[in-house]
């Protein structure tokens, strides 16, 4: 048997076996993929779901209306409760984590439009990307198995059909990032399954990229400063209630310099649902603002 014959056999076997555990999420818009976690539970990416309901389509074509039981937006994970009709959960891989050169099979059912199974290799490890709210997600596996749009939330598996990772972020040029199926991910998923999750604190602002901030300040004759330029403030948000406005430059948060979005996220995480102190520059004027966070959406 040649290598290609073996790959063909593996793909056919995985489509028949592991493929029954792969589902489509959503219809028309917001289409994605997911995997069966267990009886009545489906895992997908948080960016695949909107609101509290999500259509779940199984390999055989039957569709169930699911309810989003829990989501961790910063980790880009969501658990959906739905009638899985006895579909088996994918087993987790044992042994050493996937490394560069590990062969992988990617499975997806984009928006319920039918199962796809492709083959590739892990091409990089410890990669990072930004989650739906801009939070940095680290430790991802980069692989070369080609995938259609709507494949996020589907698995990469080994030839035995064991879960190696959750496809999450398309890099373009045929590469995808997957969150590795390690103990850290298992812990997050188990906590979500038990309903143990917290809503991260939010200011309610949109930040302009650094180069845009510098260009805008130069355009009005203001000096360059390291910081985060507020592009937009959401109505009725903690930021709006504290008087923050578009054009303000956040230079420090929680007593620490705020040079990157990660600096701001870290300060918000430390503040929790309490109050955070922000140092701003509005035009050429420096000011300090206390923002009461709570858990505003």
C-alpha positions as a Python dict, from the first residue, in 0.01 Angstrom:
ca = {
    (1, 'X'): (0, 0, 0),
    (2, 'X'): (138, 342, -94),
    (3, 'X'): (132, 645, 135),
    (4, 'X'): (-145, 801, -75),
    (5, 'X'): (-350, 484, -51),
    (6, 'X'): (-309, 491, 328),
    (7, 'X'): (-417, 857, 348),
    (8, 'X'): (-720, 781, 130),
    (9, 'X'): (-815, 492, 356),
    (10, 'X'): (-771, 702, 670),
    (11, 'X'): (-985, 985, 532),
    (12, 'X'): (-1267, 746, 438),
    (13, 'X'): (-1254, 578, 777),
    (14, 'X'): (-1253, 910, 967),
    (15, 'X'): (-1542, 1044, 760),
    (16, 'X'): (-1745, 740, 862),
    (17, 'X'): (-1634, 738, 1226),
    (18, 'X'): (-1517, 1073, 1367),
    (19, 'X'): (-1731, 1254, 1108),
    (20, 'X'): (-2047, 1157, 1294),
    (21, 'X'): (-1924, 1369, 1588),
    (22, 'X'): (-1876, 1682, 1375),
    (23, 'X'): (-2168, 1923, 1338),
    (24, 'X'): (-2259, 2240, 1154),
    (25, 'X'): (-2341, 2555, 1351),
    (26, 'X'): (-2582, 2819, 1226),
    (27, 'X'): (-2744, 2871, 890),
    (28, 'X'): (-2671, 3127, 618),
    (29, 'X'): (-2488, 3384, 833),
    (30, 'X'): (-2255, 3307, 1121),
    (31, 'X'): (-2192, 2959, 982),
    (32, 'X'): (-1937, 2745, 1162),
    (33, 'X'): (-1860, 2392, 1277),
    (34, 'X'): (-1853, 2214, 1612),
    (35, 'X'): (-1799, 1881, 1783),
    (36, 'X'): (-2013, 1667, 2009),
    (37, 'X'): (-1876, 1682, 2365),
    (38, 'X'): (-2118, 1430, 2509),
    (39, 'X'): (-2486, 1358, 2537),
    (40, 'X'): (-2672, 1685, 2473),
    (41, 'X'): (-2353, 1897, 2454),
    (42, 'X'): (-2177, 2054, 2155),
    (43, 'X'): (-1858, 2261, 2153),
    (44, 'X'): (-1786, 2539, 1904),
    (45, 'X'): (-1611, 2875, 1883),
    (46, 'X'): (-1781, 3167, 2054),
    (47, 'X'): (-1756, 3370, 1733),
    (48, 'X'): (-1985, 3116, 1560),
    (49, 'X'): (-2288, 3198, 1773),
    (50, 'X'): (-2503, 3506, 1813),
    (51, 'X'): (-2760, 3543, 2085),
    (52, 'X'): (-2880, 3247, 2289),
    (53, 'X'): (-2993, 3011, 2011),
    (54, 'X'): (-2799, 2822, 1745),
    (55, 'X'): (-2900, 2567, 1483),
    (56, 'X'): (-2696, 2246, 1506),
    (57, 'X'): (-2682, 2021, 1195),
    (58, 'X'): (-2553, 1665, 1226),
    (59, 'X'): (-2367, 1451, 974),
    (60, 'X'): (-2687, 1278, 865),
    (61, 'X'): (-2849, 1614, 783),
    (62, 'X'): (-3090, 1635, 1078),
    (63, 'X'): (-3101, 1973, 1250),
    (64, 'X'): (-3171, 2055, 1615),
    (65, 'X'): (-3232, 2394, 1771),
    (66, 'X'): (-2967, 2444, 2038),
    (67, 'X'): (-2936, 2679, 2333),
    (68, 'X'): (-2605, 2845, 2416),
    (69, 'X'): (-2540, 2719, 2768),
    (70, 'X'): (-2213, 2902, 2829),
    (71, 'X'): (-1954, 3098, 2637),
    (72, 'X'): (-1608, 3234, 2705),
    (73, 'X'): (-1564, 3503, 2445),
    (74, 'X'): (-1203, 3582, 2530),
    (75, 'X'): (-1111, 3213, 2493),
    (76, 'X'): (-1340, 3190, 2185),
    (77, 'X'): (-1527, 2886, 2318),
    (78, 'X'): (-1898, 2813, 2355),
    (79, 'X'): (-2099, 2514, 2474),
    (80, 'X'): (-2441, 2452, 2317),
    (81, 'X'): (-2711, 2232, 2464),
    (82, 'X'): (-2891, 2036, 2191),
    (83, 'X'): (-3040, 1696, 2122),
    (84, 'X'): (-2736, 1506, 1994),
    (85, 'X'): (-2944, 1194, 1920),
    (86, 'X'): (-2680, 958, 2048),
    (87, 'X'): (-2392, 1099, 1839),
    (88, 'X'): (-2065, 991, 1999),
    (89, 'X'): (-1819, 1237, 2151),
    (90, 'X'): (-1471, 1255, 2003),
    (91, 'X'): (-1208, 1095, 2228),
    (92, 'X'): (-919, 1314, 2337),
    (93, 'X'): (-570, 1219, 2220),
    (94, 'X'): (-335, 1070, 2477),
    (95, 'X'): (39, 1107, 2495),
    (96, 'X'): (266, 1388, 2379),
    (97, 'X'): (107, 1698, 2224),
    (98, 'X'): (122, 1752, 1850),
    (99, 'X'): (450, 1898, 1725),
    (100, 'X'): (585, 2029, 1394),
    (101, 'X'): (547, 1757, 1135),
    (102, 'X'): (261, 1574, 1307),
    (103, 'X'): (12, 1455, 1042),
    (104, 'X'): (-342, 1580, 1107),
    (105, 'X'): (-687, 1532, 960),
    (106, 'X'): (-921, 1833, 970),
    (107, 'X'): (-1298, 1780, 981),
    (108, 'X'): (-1567, 2041, 932),
    (109, 'X'): (-1935, 2080, 849),
    (110, 'X'): (-1956, 2450, 757),
    (111, 'X'): (-2298, 2573, 856),
    (112, 'X'): (-2436, 2221, 807),
    (113, 'X'): (-2351, 2217, 435),
    (114, 'X'): (-2191, 1873, 454),
    (115, 'X'): (-1889, 1700, 605),
    (116, 'X'): (-1540, 1785, 481),
    (117, 'X'): (-1225, 1589, 569),
    (118, 'X'): (-878, 1707, 464),
    (119, 'X'): (-520, 1612, 540),
    (120, 'X'): (-213, 1814, 635),
    (121, 'X'): (70, 1856, 880),
    (122, 'X'): (137, 2070, 1186),
    (123, 'X'): (356, 2349, 1047),
    (124, 'X'): (406, 2556, 1362),
    (125, 'X'): (343, 2557, 1736),
    (126, 'X'): (291, 2820, 2005),
    (127, 'X'): (126, 3058, 1758),
    (128, 'X'): (-104, 3337, 1872),
    (129, 'X'): (-410, 3518, 1740),
    (130, 'X'): (-672, 3765, 1858),
    (131, 'X'): (-1007, 3645, 1991),
    (132, 'X'): (-1343, 3807, 1910),
    (133, 'X'): (-1279, 4098, 2149),
    (134, 'X'): (-913, 4135, 2064),
    (135, 'X'): (-778, 3928, 2353),
    (136, 'X'): (-455, 3747, 2264),
    (137, 'X'): (-496, 3365, 2254),
    (138, 'X'): (-162, 3188, 2268),
    (139, 'X'): (-24, 2836, 2228),
    (140, 'X'): (-208, 2746, 1906),
    (141, 'X'): (-111, 2485, 1649),
    (142, 'X'): (-63, 2598, 1290),
    (143, 'X'): (-144, 2333, 1029),
    (144, 'X'): (-173, 2293, 654),
    (145, 'X'): (-497, 2092, 617),
    (146, 'X'): (-707, 2306, 379),
    (147, 'X'): (-1045, 2419, 511),
    (148, 'X'): (-1343, 2615, 380),
    (149, 'X'): (-1482, 2926, 547),
    (150, 'X'): (-1715, 2806, 824),
    (151, 'X'): (-1473, 2537, 943),
    (152, 'X'): (-1390, 2712, 1272),
    (153, 'X'): (-1503, 2505, 1569),
    (154, 'X'): (-1435, 2175, 1392),
    (155, 'X'): (-1158, 1939, 1504),
    (156, 'X'): (-819, 1826, 1391),
    (157, 'X'): (-764, 1462, 1478),
    (158, 'X'): (-498, 1196, 1438),
    (159, 'X'): (-539, 884, 1225),
    (160, 'X'): (-708, 711, 1519),
    (161, 'X'): (-979, 979, 1525),
    (162, 'X'): (-859, 1130, 1854),
    (163, 'X'): (-896, 1503, 1915),
    (164, 'X'): (-576, 1707, 1872),
    (165, 'X'): (-723, 2057, 1852),
    (166, 'X'): (-1012, 2290, 1771),
    (167, 'X'): (-981, 2488, 1446),
    (168, 'X'): (-1033, 2852, 1531),
    (169, 'X'): (-853, 3105, 1313),
    (170, 'X'): (-783, 3116, 938),
    (171, 'X'): (-442, 3259, 846),
    (172, 'X'): (-495, 3260, 472),
    (173, 'X'): (-274, 3092, 210),
    (174, 'X'): (-403, 2752, 323),
    (175, 'X'): (-303, 2769, 689),
    (176, 'X'): (-526, 2742, 996),
    (177, 'X'): (-470, 2781, 1368),
    (178, 'X'): (-617, 2530, 1612),
    (179, 'X'): (-634, 2548, 1989),
    (180, 'X'): (-452, 2236, 2112),
    (181, 'X'): (-659, 1974, 2294),
    (182, 'X'): (-448, 1986, 2608),
    (183, 'X'): (-531, 1988, 2977),
    (184, 'X'): (-576, 2366, 2978),
    (185, 'X'): (-840, 2347, 2704),
    (186, 'X'): (-1007, 2050, 2871),
    (187, 'X'): (-1028, 2249, 3194),
    (188, 'X'): (-1189, 2547, 3019),
    (189, 'X'): (-1440, 2326, 2842),
    (190, 'X'): (-1526, 2132, 3158),
    (191, 'X'): (-1585, 2460, 3342),
    (192, 'X'): (-1811, 2587, 3064),
    (193, 'X'): (-2001, 2258, 3069),
    (194, 'X'): (-2067, 2311, 3441),
    (195, 'X'): (-2173, 2669, 3379),
    (196, 'X'): (-1866, 2802, 3560),
    (197, 'X'): (-1767, 3105, 3362),
    (198, 'X'): (-1735, 3477, 3419),
    (199, 'X'): (-1816, 3770, 3195),
    (200, 'X'): (-1497, 3969, 3147),
    (201, 'X'): (-1505, 4335, 3246),
    (202, 'X'): (-1543, 4577, 2957),
    (203, 'X'): (-1498, 4949, 2913),
    (204, 'X'): (-1721, 4974, 2606),
    (205, 'X'): (-1472, 5137, 2370),
    (206, 'X'): (-1319, 5071, 2029),
    (207, 'X'): (-946, 5132, 1994),
    (208, 'X'): (-771, 5265, 1683),
    (209, 'X'): (-452, 5089, 1572),
    (210, 'X'): (-132, 5255, 1690),
    (211, 'X'): (-29, 5384, 1348),
    (212, 'X'): (-375, 5543, 1304),
    (213, 'X'): (-349, 5708, 1645),
    (214, 'X'): (-10, 5859, 1562),
    (215, 'X'): (-128, 5982, 1222),
    (216, 'X'): (-441, 6144, 1369),
    (217, 'X'): (-247, 6325, 1642),
    (218, 'X'): (10, 6451, 1393),
    (219, 'X'): (-268, 6574, 1163),
    (220, 'X'): (-390, 6816, 1431),
    (221, 'X'): (-42, 6918, 1544),
    (222, 'X'): (-26, 6710, 1862),
    (223, 'X'): (293, 6534, 1970),
    (224, 'X'): (337, 6158, 1943),
    (225, 'X'): (257, 5973, 2263),
    (226, 'X'): (253, 5604, 2348),
    (227, 'X'): (-102, 5500, 2425),
    (228, 'X'): (-436, 5369, 2300),
    (229, 'X'): (-655, 5607, 2102),
    (230, 'X'): (-1029, 5573, 2164),
    (231, 'X'): (-1208, 5556, 1829),
    (232, 'X'): (-1562, 5501, 1959),
    (233, 'X'): (-1748, 5484, 2292),
    (234, 'X'): (-2055, 5263, 2330),
    (235, 'X'): (-2365, 5436, 2469),
    (236, 'X'): (-2449, 5353, 2833),
    (237, 'X'): (-2117, 5171, 2876),
    (238, 'X'): (-1882, 5216, 3176),
    (239, 'X'): (-1661, 5434, 2955),
    (240, 'X'): (-1955, 5654, 2852),
    (241, 'X'): (-2071, 5693, 3212),
    (242, 'X'): (-1719, 5798, 3313),
    (243, 'X'): (-1708, 6064, 3042),
    (244, 'X'): (-1458, 5904, 2804),
    (245, 'X'): (-1484, 6027, 2447),
    (246, 'X'): (-1358, 5948, 2100),
    (247, 'X'): (-1016, 6104, 2055),
    (248, 'X'): (-903, 6042, 2413),
    (249, 'X'): (-563, 5873, 2439),
    (250, 'X'): (-530, 5617, 2722),
    (251, 'X'): (-168, 5632, 2841),
    (252, 'X'): (-201, 5428, 3162),
    (253, 'X'): (-450, 5185, 3314),
    (254, 'X'): (-453, 5064, 3672),
    (255, 'X'): (-126, 5248, 3741),
    (256, 'X'): (62, 5076, 3456),
    (257, 'X'): (152, 5209, 3110),
    (258, 'X'): (-103, 5119, 2841),
    (259, 'X'): (102, 5083, 2523),
    (260, 'X'): (-79, 4782, 2377),
    (261, 'X'): (-430, 4639, 2388),
    (262, 'X'): (-292, 4354, 2600),
    (263, 'X'): (-180, 4605, 2864),
    (264, 'X'): (-538, 4731, 2884),
    (265, 'X'): (-684, 4379, 2898),
    (266, 'X'): (-448, 4287, 3183),
    (267, 'X'): (-548, 4597, 3379),
    (268, 'X'): (-918, 4525, 3326),
    (269, 'X'): (-871, 4165, 3435),
    (270, 'X'): (-697, 4280, 3753),
    (271, 'X'): (-975, 4532, 3826),
    (272, 'X'): (-1249, 4270, 3785),
    (273, 'X'): (-1592, 4418, 3855),
    (274, 'X'): (-1449, 4705, 4058),
    (275, 'X'): (-1310, 5042, 3955),
    (276, 'X'): (-1016, 5108, 3725),
    (277, 'X'): (-815, 5428, 3709),
    (278, 'X'): (-730, 5552, 3361),
    (279, 'X'): (-480, 5823, 3276),
    (280, 'X'): (-587, 6004, 2960),
    (281, 'X'): (-463, 6274, 2729),
    (282, 'X'): (-742, 6475, 2569),
    (283, 'X'): (-581, 6702, 2312),
    (284, 'X'): (-286, 6834, 2512),
    (285, 'X'): (-460, 6808, 2851),
    (286, 'X'): (-381, 6525, 3092),
    (287, 'X'): (-655, 6391, 3316),
    (288, 'X'): (-729, 6096, 3545),
    (289, 'X'): (-1064, 5916, 3533),
    (290, 'X'): (-1216, 5653, 3760),
    (291, 'X'): (-1426, 5403, 3564),
    (292, 'X'): (-1673, 5180, 3748),
    (293, 'X'): (-1674, 4855, 3550),
    (294, 'X'): (-1931, 4606, 3673),
    (295, 'X'): (-2000, 4354, 3396),
    (296, 'X'): (-2151, 4567, 3127),
    (297, 'X'): (-2203, 4397, 2794),
}
